[in-house]
């Protein structure tokens, strides 16, 4: 366990502490001079830290093609932050000034707190079953209560809300829509694959669970 925690902390420090901040410092150092952007980054890193600690180490050590795609998705995030910042600076502030105000940014921070709470909370609820890989773990149980009683994929709901929150904080429109398209393209296949795996593992119990819950948005989808 201590070894796993050390590996998780090493990953967090390298990826978020160094890689993420080096990219931002090189491409858009002005984010560190903005209180709203600093607040967002602190929330973003805080949620990532908790998620990283709670997330169990995958039982499968090899990287399948889909996992590599996920790594690419997370790897391009600081570049999306930079693009959103410059979209706001050169486009939004000029052509859509009503959108470029502190109320929009504050709403984004509030929404991000909600989104992170949903994502991290559902991760905590899964406990040792919430691996980042698509896999059935030892003594795997079907979780259908709490956030999973509302939708089948609350973590992805939190991710979608977090992407919208990112767009509001940076007062971005084009990059926010681009980020949403990338998010859906990457994770849509994942939630379908997870459902196929869970149905194969739990059979009728999971089919009944699917009948009484929506996939992503309560009462809608």
N, C-alpha and C positions, 0 to 999 in steps of 0.2 A: 504493500500500500504506500509506504513512504517513497519507494522508488517510482511508483506511478505518479504521485503528487509532484515529485521533483521533476519528472519528465514533462508534466503538464505546465508547471511554472516556467520551465526552460523554454517551452514552445511559446508561451504567452509573452515572455520577455523578448524573445527573438522576433516573433511575428508582429506583435502590437507595439512593444517598447521600442524596437529598433526599426524594423522594416516599414511599418505604417508611418511612424513619425519622420523617418528619413525622407520618404516619398513626399510627405506633406511639406516638410521644411524646404525641400528642393523646388517643389512645384508651386506651392501656395503658402509661403510663410506668414502671410497676413492673417490666416485663421487663428494664429496664436496671439493676435492682438485684438481679437473680437471676443467679448465676454460670452455672447450667445454661442459662438462656435466652440469656445473652450468648454462651456457647460455641456454642450452636446458631446464633445469628445470624451469628457469625463464620464458621462452617462454611458456612452458607447463602450469605452474600455471597461467600465465597471461591470456592465452586463456580460461582456465577453469573458471577463475574469471569472465571474460566478459560474457561467455556463461551462467554461473550460474545467473548473474544479469539479463540478457536479457530474459532467459527462464521463461515463466509464471508458476505460481503455478498450478499444475494439478487440474482440477475440480473434478476428481475422487480421493477420499482420500485413498481408499483401495488399497493394493498391490496385483495385480494379479500375477500369476506364471511367466509370461513373464517379468514383471517389476523386479521381484526378480532375474531372470536370468541376467538382465542388471546390477543390483547392484553387483552381484557376479563378472561379467566381469570387472566392474570398480574397484572392490575391489582387484583383483589379479594383477592389473597393476604394483604396485611397486615391486612385486615379479618377474614379467617379466623383469623389469629394472635390477634387481639384477642378474637374470640368464644371461641376455645379456652381462652385464659387465664381468662376470666370463667366459662366452663363449669366449669373446674377449681375456681375459687375458691368458687363458689356451689352447685355440684351435686356434683361428684366428691368434693371434700374432705369433704362432709357425708354423702353417701349411699354412696359407694364408697371409703372411706378407705384400704383395702388397696391400691388402684390408685394412690393419691396418695403415692408415696414415691420417694426418690432413685434406687433401683435401676431402677425403670421408666424414669425420665428418662435415666439413664446408658445403659440398653439402647437407648433412642431415639437417643442421640448416636452410639453405635457403629454402629447400623443406618444412620444417615444417612451416616456415612463410607463404608460399603459402597455405599449407594445412589448417592452422589455419584461414587464411583469408577467405578461401572458406567456412569452417564450421561455423565460427562465423558470417561472412557476410550473409550467407543464414539464419542463426538463427535470425539475426537482421531484415532481410527482411520480415520474417514471423511475427515478432512482437508478439502480444498477442496470435497468433494462433500456435506458435511453442512450444507447450507443450512437455515434455519428455514422456508423455503417448500417446498411440494411442487413440485419441478421437476427436470428432467433437465438437468444442467449440461454444459458443453463437456468433451469427453473423459471422460465419466462411465463408471466401471467398476463392475462388480458385486462388492461386497465380501462374501465368504463365509467368512472366516477369523477367528481371534481370538474376540471376543465375538459376532460375527455367525455364527460356527460353532456357537454354542450356541442362540441364538434369533434370529429375524429382526428383532426390534425391541428391542434391549437398552436403548436410551435410554428407552423407555416403561416397561420393567421397572424401571429405576432410578428413574423418576418415581413409580411406584406404591410402591416400597419407601420412597422419600423421604417420601411422604404418610403412610405408616404410622409412620415415624420421627417425623414432626412430631407426630402424635397421642400418641406415647409421651413425647416431651420435654415437651409441654404437659399430659400426663396428661389427655387429652381422649378422649371416646368418641363423642358425638353429632356434634361438629364434624369429627372425623376421618372418620367415616362419610360425612358430607356432602361433605367434600373429596374422598373417594374416588369418590363418585357423580359429582361435577362433573368430576373428572379423566377418568373413563371416558367420560362423555357427550361431552367435548370431543375426546379423543384417539382414541376407538374409530373414529370415521369417518375420522380421519387415517390410521391404519395400514391400513385397507381401501383407501383411495384411493392410498396409496403402493404397495401391492402390485399394484393394477391398473396403475399407471403403470410399475412395474418389469417386470411381465409383458409389457406391450405393447412395452417397449424391448428386453428381453433374451430374450423368447420361451422356448424350451425350456430354456435354461440356468437361468432363474429358476424354471421349473416343477420342475426337478430339485432345485433348492435348497429349494423349499418342501416337497418330499417328505421330505427328510432333516432338517428342522428344525421346531421348534414356533414359533408366533408370538410368544409372550410368556414362558411359563414352561417351562423345559426338561422334556421328557418328559410334560407335562400339556396345555398349550394353546398 
